[in-house]
Amino acid sequence: MQHLKLFSAIIVSAFLLSACSGNTTANTNKDSVSQTSSSLSGSGDDMYYELTTTSTGKNLTMNGITKMYVSSKGDMRVEMNFTNSMSPDKKADPIIIIGHSDKPDESISIDDSAKTYSINHISADELNSGEKTQSTATKIGEEKILGFNCVHARIISTKKIGNFYSETDTIDLWRSNDVPMQANVKDLFDKFQSRTGNFMYTPETEAQLKAMGCEGFMTKMEMKNKNVSMTMQLTKSEHRNLSADMFQIPEGYTEDKNGL
């Protein structure tokens, strides 16, 4: 379970870095949003996003659903449910991570089965693998995903560690400024990015993507190299009224200091 929590935290970090590094539209007025996309539904000041993930390797395939709850105050709850080809009939416990806008340097993992929680601090040093990376970005075109206007870009990155390791990653990104997000949430993500840096490609690539118009919320991402491929795609986006309890440690849970 420990390595799966780390995997999920990195996936969430990748999503946050990709989703909100540009000039995200911060208007949450339902009427104004409905003019740009008929796929947005619901009512309320909070937001709900749902994404599907498929990861395929040489001997393992993983499928997941990520549910992201974002309050109007900028708090976040992410629930990730994974199944894998090694144990297709076994339902794993959901991975739950919450974060607060006033503490952008930490997140909290919730383990409902053990009734425990752990405080996570993922710094830039922890994400730095020592690789030397070279990236190139190209605009592919403009497309619609879930009714939102998106810019599609492709990033090819070569990562090396001395003469011992070399690998090429291809990342296709679809981003949209039509997907609504609160202004204070965008500020939280900007702080997150400045703290961690971008570990999927070179930091300079972000300016290239912005110049292409590939900015805003990540509606889809495809990552692949010779060993693995992964696709994450937005499948639902709607307004909701969320309970404040969703973003708090449940009463009676104890801290697990050996967690992530």
LUMKOLLUM-603533 format. One record per residue (C-alpha): residue number from 1; residue in three letters; x, y, z. Coordinates in nm, 2 decimals. Example, Ala and Ser with C-alpha at 12.3 -4.5 7.8 and 13.67 -1.06 7.14 Angstrom:
REM residues 2
k; r; px; py; pz
1; ALA; 1.23; -0.45; 0.78
2; SER; 1.37; -0.11; 0.71
END
This chain:
REM residues 260
k; r; px; py; pz
1; MET; 0.00; 0.00; 0.00
2; GLN; 0.29; 0.23; 0.07
3; HIS; 0.43; 0.23; -0.28
4; LEU; 0.08; 0.28; -0.42
5; LYS; 0.03; 0.59; -0.21
6; LEU; 0.36; 0.73; -0.34
7; PHE; 0.26; 0.65; -0.70
8; SER; -0.08; 0.83; -0.65
9; ALA; 0.09; 1.14; -0.49
10; ILE; 0.32; 1.17; -0.79
11; ILE; 0.03; 1.12; -1.03
12; VAL; -0.17; 1.39; -0.85
13; SER; 0.14; 1.62; -0.85
14; ALA; 0.17; 1.57; -1.23
15; PHE; -0.19; 1.66; -1.28
16; LEU; -0.17; 1.97; -1.06
17; LEU; 0.15; 2.09; -1.24
18; SER; 0.00; 2.03; -1.58
19; ALA; -0.35; 2.15; -1.51
20; CYS; -0.30; 2.49; -1.36
21; SER; 0.04; 2.63; -1.47
22; GLY; -0.12; 2.86; -1.72
23; ASN; -0.37; 3.15; -1.69
24; THR; -0.67; 2.94; -1.58
25; THR; -1.01; 3.10; -1.62
26; ALA; -1.13; 3.17; -1.27
27; ASN; -1.49; 3.25; -1.33
28; THR; -1.73; 3.01; -1.15
29; ASN; -2.05; 3.18; -1.24
30; LYS; -2.26; 2.90; -1.38
31; ASP; -2.45; 3.11; -1.64
32; SER; -2.13; 3.25; -1.80
33; VAL; -1.96; 2.91; -1.81
34; SER; -2.26; 2.75; -1.98
35; GLN; -2.20; 2.97; -2.28
36; THR; -1.87; 2.80; -2.35
37; SER; -1.96; 2.44; -2.28
38; SER; -2.29; 2.25; -2.25
39; SER; -2.10; 1.97; -2.06
40; LEU; -2.09; 2.17; -1.74
41; SER; -2.38; 2.09; -1.50
42; GLY; -2.50; 2.12; -1.14
43; SER; -2.52; 2.42; -0.91
44; GLY; -2.32; 2.56; -0.62
45; ASP; -1.99; 2.75; -0.55
46; ASP; -1.77; 2.43; -0.53
47; MET; -1.64; 2.22; -0.81
48; TYR; -1.62; 1.85; -0.88
49; TYR; -1.39; 1.69; -1.15
50; GLU; -1.36; 1.33; -1.25
51; LEU; -1.08; 1.17; -1.45
52; THR; -1.01; 0.82; -1.57
53; THR; -0.65; 0.68; -1.58
54; THR; -0.51; 0.38; -1.77
55; SER; -0.15; 0.28; -1.73
56; THR; 0.00; -0.01; -1.93
57; GLY; 0.34; -0.16; -1.88
58; LYS; 0.51; -0.48; -1.99
59; ASN; 0.35; -0.70; -1.73
60; LEU; 0.09; -0.48; -1.56
61; THR; -0.21; -0.28; -1.65
62; MET; -0.37; -0.04; -1.40
63; ASN; -0.70; 0.14; -1.44
64; GLY; -0.82; 0.42; -1.21
65; ILE; -1.08; 0.68; -1.14
66; THR; -0.98; 1.01; -0.98
67; LYS; -1.24; 1.22; -0.81
68; MET; -1.14; 1.57; -0.73
69; TYR; -1.35; 1.79; -0.50
70; VAL; -1.25; 2.16; -0.48
71; SER; -1.42; 2.40; -0.24
72; SER; -1.47; 2.77; -0.31
73; LYS; -1.22; 2.84; -0.03
74; GLY; -0.95; 2.65; -0.22
75; ASP; -0.94; 2.33; -0.02
76; MET; -0.91; 2.00; -0.22
77; ARG; -1.00; 1.63; -0.17
78; VAL; -0.87; 1.37; -0.42
79; GLU; -1.00; 1.01; -0.41
80; MET; -0.82; 0.76; -0.63
81; ASN; -0.95; 0.41; -0.70
82; PHE; -0.72; 0.16; -0.88
83; THR; -0.75; -0.19; -1.02
84; ASN; -0.47; -0.39; -1.18
85; SER; -0.43; -0.69; -1.41
86; MET; -0.24; -0.89; -1.14
87; SER; -0.54; -0.89; -0.91
88; PRO; -0.84; -0.80; -1.13
89; ASP; -1.10; -0.93; -0.88
90; LYS; -0.95; -0.76; -0.58
91; LYS; -1.09; -0.41; -0.50
92; ALA; -0.82; -0.20; -0.34
93; ASP; -0.89; 0.06; -0.07
94; PRO; -0.93; 0.41; -0.22
95; ILE; -0.64; 0.65; -0.18
96; ILE; -0.76; 0.97; -0.03
97; ILE; -0.56; 1.29; -0.02
98; ILE; -0.67; 1.63; 0.11
99; GLY; -0.50; 1.97; 0.09
100; HIS; -0.57; 2.32; 0.22
101; SER; -0.51; 2.65; 0.06
102; ASP; -0.35; 2.79; 0.37
103; LYS; -0.09; 2.51; 0.37
104; PRO; 0.03; 2.47; 0.01
105; ASP; 0.35; 2.29; 0.12
106; GLU; 0.17; 1.98; 0.25
107; SER; -0.11; 1.73; 0.19
108; ILE; -0.27; 1.47; 0.41
109; SER; -0.33; 1.10; 0.33
110; ILE; -0.64; 0.95; 0.48
111; ASP; -0.66; 0.57; 0.55
112; ASP; -1.02; 0.49; 0.63
113; SER; -0.95; 0.12; 0.68
114; ALA; -0.69; 0.19; 0.96
115; LYS; -0.86; 0.51; 1.07
116; THR; -0.52; 0.69; 1.04
117; TYR; -0.38; 0.99; 0.86
118; SER; -0.03; 1.09; 0.75
119; ILE; 0.12; 1.43; 0.66
120; ASN; 0.30; 1.44; 0.33
121; HIS; 0.57; 1.68; 0.23
122; ILE; 0.69; 1.63; -0.13
123; SER; 0.97; 1.87; -0.19
124; ALA; 1.15; 1.95; -0.52
125; ASP; 1.46; 1.76; -0.39
126; GLU; 1.25; 1.44; -0.34
127; LEU; 1.12; 1.46; -0.69
128; ASN; 1.46; 1.53; -0.84
129; SER; 1.60; 1.21; -0.98
130; GLY; 1.92; 1.36; -1.09
131; GLU; 1.83; 1.33; -1.46
132; LYS; 1.95; 1.58; -1.72
133; THR; 1.65; 1.66; -1.94
134; GLN; 1.61; 1.82; -2.28
135; SER; 1.26; 1.89; -2.41
136; THR; 1.10; 2.02; -2.73
137; ALA; 0.73; 2.12; -2.75
138; THR; 0.51; 2.14; -3.06
139; LYS; 0.16; 2.26; -3.11
140; ILE; -0.05; 1.99; -3.27
141; GLY; -0.38; 2.17; -3.31
142; GLU; -0.71; 2.27; -3.14
143; GLU; -0.97; 2.02; -3.04
144; LYS; -1.27; 1.97; -2.81
145; ILE; -1.28; 1.74; -2.51
146; LEU; -1.59; 1.71; -2.30
147; GLY; -1.73; 2.01; -2.49
148; PHE; -1.44; 2.24; -2.39
149; ASN; -1.21; 2.41; -2.64
150; CYS; -0.86; 2.27; -2.59
151; VAL; -0.51; 2.33; -2.73
152; HIS; -0.32; 2.01; -2.80
153; ALA; 0.06; 2.01; -2.77
154; ARG; 0.33; 1.74; -2.78
155; ILE; 0.64; 1.74; -2.57
156; ILE; 0.93; 1.51; -2.64
157; SER; 1.19; 1.48; -2.36
158; THR; 1.52; 1.29; -2.34
159; LYS; 1.63; 1.22; -1.99
160; LYS; 1.99; 1.10; -1.91
161; ILE; 2.20; 1.01; -1.61
162; GLY; 2.56; 1.01; -1.72
163; ASN; 2.64; 0.73; -1.96
164; PHE; 2.43; 0.48; -1.77
165; TYR; 2.07; 0.57; -1.85
166; SER; 1.89; 0.74; -2.13
167; GLU; 1.51; 0.74; -2.20
168; THR; 1.28; 0.94; -2.42
169; ASP; 0.93; 1.03; -2.30
170; THR; 0.65; 1.16; -2.52
171; ILE; 0.38; 1.37; -2.35
172; ASP; 0.06; 1.48; -2.53
173; LEU; -0.12; 1.76; -2.34
174; TRP; -0.47; 1.90; -2.40
175; ARG; -0.55; 2.21; -2.19
176; SER; -0.84; 2.44; -2.18
177; ASN; -0.92; 2.79; -2.03
178; ASP; -1.29; 2.70; -2.06
179; VAL; -1.29; 2.47; -1.76
180; PRO; -1.39; 2.67; -1.46
181; MET; -1.17; 2.70; -1.15
182; GLN; -1.17; 2.94; -0.85
183; ALA; -0.90; 3.21; -0.85
184; ASN; -0.78; 3.12; -0.51
185; VAL; -0.74; 2.75; -0.62
186; LYS; -0.53; 2.87; -0.91
187; ASP; -0.31; 3.07; -0.67
188; LEU; -0.26; 2.75; -0.46
189; PHE; -0.15; 2.56; -0.77
190; ASP; 0.09; 2.83; -0.87
191; LYS; 0.25; 2.81; -0.53
192; PHE; 0.27; 2.44; -0.56
193; GLN; 0.44; 2.46; -0.90
194; SER; 0.70; 2.72; -0.78
195; ARG; 0.78; 2.49; -0.49
196; THR; 0.82; 2.17; -0.67
197; GLY; 0.93; 2.27; -1.02
198; ASN; 0.82; 2.07; -1.32
199; PHE; 0.96; 1.72; -1.31
200; MET; 0.79; 1.59; -1.63
201; TYR; 0.99; 1.81; -1.87
202; THR; 1.22; 2.11; -1.85
203; PRO; 1.09; 2.43; -1.68
204; GLU; 1.15; 2.63; -1.99
205; THR; 0.89; 2.42; -2.17
206; GLU; 0.61; 2.58; -1.98
207; ALA; 0.67; 2.92; -2.14
208; GLN; 0.67; 2.75; -2.48
209; LEU; 0.33; 2.59; -2.41
210; LYS; 0.19; 2.92; -2.29
211; ALA; 0.30; 3.09; -2.61
212; MET; 0.12; 2.82; -2.81
213; GLY; -0.20; 2.88; -2.61
214; CYS; -0.17; 2.54; -2.44
215; GLU; -0.27; 2.66; -2.09
216; GLY; -0.54; 2.62; -1.84
217; PHE; -0.70; 2.31; -1.70
218; MET; -0.56; 1.97; -1.82
219; THR; -0.85; 1.79; -1.99
220; LYS; -0.63; 1.51; -2.12
221; MET; -0.27; 1.38; -2.09
222; GLU; -0.10; 1.09; -2.27
223; MET; 0.25; 0.99; -2.15
224; LYS; 0.46; 0.71; -2.30
225; ASN; 0.81; 0.57; -2.33
226; LYS; 0.95; 0.23; -2.42
227; ASN; 0.84; 0.08; -2.09
228; VAL; 0.50; 0.22; -2.01
229; SER; 0.21; 0.43; -2.14
230; MET; -0.05; 0.63; -1.94
231; THR; -0.36; 0.82; -2.03
232; MET; -0.55; 1.05; -1.80
233; GLN; -0.87; 1.23; -1.92
234; LEU; -1.13; 1.45; -1.78
235; THR; -1.47; 1.28; -1.80
236; LYS; -1.69; 1.50; -1.58
237; SER; -1.69; 1.87; -1.45
238; GLU; -1.97; 2.01; -1.25
239; HIS; -2.07; 2.27; -0.99
240; ARG; -2.16; 2.13; -0.64
241; ASN; -2.22; 2.23; -0.28
242; LEU; -1.97; 2.03; -0.08
243; SER; -1.96; 1.96; 0.29
244; ALA; -1.67; 2.12; 0.48
245; ASP; -1.61; 1.79; 0.66
246; MET; -1.48; 1.64; 0.33
247; PHE; -1.17; 1.85; 0.36
248; GLN; -1.09; 1.76; 0.73
249; ILE; -0.93; 1.47; 0.91
250; PRO; -1.22; 1.25; 1.04
251; GLU; -1.28; 1.27; 1.41
252; GLY; -1.10; 0.99; 1.60
253; TYR; -0.83; 0.92; 1.34
254; THR; -0.47; 0.90; 1.47
255; GLU; -0.16; 1.01; 1.29
256; ASP; 0.06; 0.75; 1.13
257; LYS; 0.41; 0.90; 1.13
258; ASN; 0.54; 0.62; 0.92
259; GLY; 0.31; 0.71; 0.63
260; LEU; 0.41; 0.87; 0.30
END
